[in-house]
Amino acid sequence: MNPADEKERGIKKLKPFEKKLLGILIALVVIVAGFAIFYTIENKNPSGKTLVICTYGGLLSYGSNKNQTYSTVFGTFEKEYGVNIKIVTPSTGCLPALESRKNNEIANIVIGLTNLNGIKAANDGLLAKYTAPENYINNTLMQEMGSASSYLTPYEYSYLGIDYNKTGQVSGQFNPTFSDLLTKQNASNLLMENPTTSDTGEAFLLWEISYYENVLHQNWTTFWSSIKQYDANNIYDSWSSAFTQFESSSPQTLLVSYLTDPAYNVYFGYGNDVNSTVTQYGGKEYGWRTIYNIGIVNGTGNLSLEEKFVNYFLSPTVQNEIPTNEWMYPANNTITMPPSYSAAMNQTSIIPLNNYISAQEIYNNSERWILQWQSIME
């Protein structure tokens, strides 16, 4: 899920959450304008320092009190370091905005680059090298970021999931293989996102490619050739449009979404009729882990303050806000998860398919894979 695309997920009466995505506004604008203006006026200080953050529109926006969350996360840093924070959300997403304005500063910090697009930002010289102190870092996530880990630090992560309604399954449980998804009933009811327009869709494509190539040792294209006869009309341009259809469909409908969706439902009292799962094979569970990162924009000239903010973003003050405002797992392993997360599938047993396909391989091959997908699905 690329936050610049559609970071708008959730379940049951949820406002669109993605990406990730995942919606970005039409130009470089201050997110939640009135609230940000309050910051720049009330926290004005003689030093005149401003920290500009480029991110996605839904950052920390899906809890019970968005303004309070922003005050906790950004207001605390402003007061502690005597700085004003401004948040911008480019219409095209942060990566394209940084690419188009290279060497012309638009931000000090970027929040939301993923294990899909982060390596491009690093390779293109958009980011400054920085590694946060080890006590803030989940080393497994850092390893999955590959060479980009010298430039980007994970702050949250989650597995994709196949959402299903418990009443739509005979046993009440659903632990599919990819072959199970190809039965007539499942395939005709599986809602997916287009990998050319949605980062959720691209992440699912990578999930499927890695599963077929590295677990089954089969050609990944066979899945799409088989599912096309049932599912050609069930591919949506964004997570939000797929979710809207899922919400109004029969109990047999399945949705490519996120494994934490049941936790969201329980937290906000929307019930527990929806569950989410990953794919399995040979008694083992396999899933795709999406990782979101924070980094310092190259050449901004305020490195000391920017490094302090990266460290701060990984501290308990911020990381405690991740589970119930982003509906992701915090990268800081010391954080205690809220009780509602017991409704989500236990992720510790999941084998991340990211282990089989490196960030560099994604960077090198994603365009070719998407073109192949398009050719099959035309």
MOLIN-V559140 format. One record per backbone hydrogen bond with DSSP energy under -0.5 kcal/mol. NH is the residue of the N-H (numbers start at 0). CO is the residue of the C=O. Records with the same first field share a line. If there is no record, write none. Layout:
# MOLIN-V559140
NH = CO + CO
This chain:
# MOLIN-V559140
2 = 0 + 111
4 = 1
5 = 1
6 = 2 + 17
7 = 5 + 16
8 = 16
16 = 7
17 = 6
28 = 26
30 = 28 + 86
32 = 29
34 = 31
35 = 31
36 = 32
37 = 33
38 = 34
39 = 35
40 = 36
41 = 37
42 = 38
43 = 40
47 = 44
50 = 83
51 = 49
52 = 50 + 85
53 = 51 + 108
54 = 52 + 87
58 = 55
60 = 57
61 = 324
68 = 64
69 = 65
70 = 66
71 = 67
72 = 68
73 = 69
74 = 69
75 = 70
76 = 72
77 = 73
78 = 74
79 = 75
80 = 76
81 = 77
82 = 77
83 = 48
85 = 50
87 = 52
88 = 28
92 = 89
96 = 92
97 = 93
98 = 94
99 = 95
100 = 96
101 = 98
103 = 100
107 = 51
108 = 51
109 = 294
110 = 53
111 = 292
112 = 292
114 = 290
117 = 113
120 = 116
121 = 117
122 = 118
123 = 119
124 = 121
125 = 120
126 = 120
127 = 295
129 = 149
135 = 132
136 = 133
138 = 136
141 = 137
142 = 138
143 = 139
144 = 140 + 141
145 = 142
147 = 144
148 = 145
149 = 146
150 = 147
151 = 147
152 = 293
154 = 291
155 = 291
156 = 328
157 = 289
159 = 287
160 = 256
161 = 276
162 = 160 + 254
163 = 274
164 = 250 + 252
165 = 163 + 272
167 = 164
168 = 165
180 = 176
181 = 178
182 = 179
186 = 182
187 = 183
188 = 184 + 185
189 = 186
190 = 188 + 253
191 = 189 + 233
193 = 235
196 = 193
197 = 193
201 = 197
202 = 198
203 = 199
204 = 200
205 = 201
206 = 202
207 = 203
208 = 204
209 = 205
210 = 206
211 = 207
212 = 208
213 = 209
214 = 209 + 210
215 = 210
216 = 211
217 = 211
221 = 218
222 = 219
223 = 219
224 = 220
225 = 221
226 = 222
227 = 223
228 = 225
229 = 226
230 = 226
231 = 227
233 = 230
235 = 191 + 233
241 = 237
242 = 238
243 = 239
244 = 240
245 = 241
246 = 242
247 = 243
248 = 244 + 245
252 = 249
253 = 188
254 = 162
255 = 190
256 = 160 + 254
258 = 158
260 = 257
262 = 259
263 = 259
264 = 260
265 = 261
266 = 262
267 = 263
268 = 265
269 = 264
270 = 264
274 = 163
276 = 161
278 = 285
279 = 175
280 = 283
283 = 280
284 = 348
285 = 278
286 = 350
288 = 286
289 = 157 + 287
291 = 155
292 = 112
293 = 152
294 = 109
295 = 150
296 = 107
297 = 125
299 = 296
305 = 301
306 = 302
307 = 303
308 = 304
309 = 305
310 = 306
311 = 307
312 = 308
313 = 309 + 310
314 = 311
317 = 311 + 314
318 = 314
319 = 315
320 = 317
321 = 317 + 318
322 = 318
324 = 320 + 321
325 = 321
326 = 321
327 = 321
328 = 156
330 = 154
332 = 330
334 = 331
336 = 334
340 = 337
341 = 338
342 = 339
343 = 340
344 = 258
346 = 344
348 = 345
349 = 346
350 = 284
351 = 349
352 = 286
354 = 351
355 = 352
356 = 353
361 = 357
362 = 358
363 = 359
364 = 360
365 = 361
368 = 364
369 = 365
370 = 366
371 = 367
372 = 368
373 = 369
374 = 370
375 = 371
376 = 372
377 = 373
